[in-house]
């Protein structure tokens, strides 16, 4: 997900929970060397336990502070606050500068 680079391009966002699931999947596949633990999350009207990485959450916060990702607060149907994220223009510049061509797509 990233901010639009042109007027024709649509901006894309990822909600916090799917991002945390991707981080967990990265841990399981040994892409990230993080720990995870069960964490209670409210989904709809239910409390569900999910394996969440505190280190992954901290990294998201660090990327926000650096300005590498944008955050957007949304309100769900049940008036719960949801945060969505996207790579910022600064984040895209960092990626362009440091990512090898073989990993770009």
Secondary structure, 3 states (H helix, E strand, C coil): CECCCCCCCCCCCEEHHHHHHHHHHHHHCCCCCCCCEEEEEEECCEEEEEEECHHHHHHHHHHHHHCCEEEEEEECCCCCEEEEEEECHHHHHHHHHHCCHHHCC
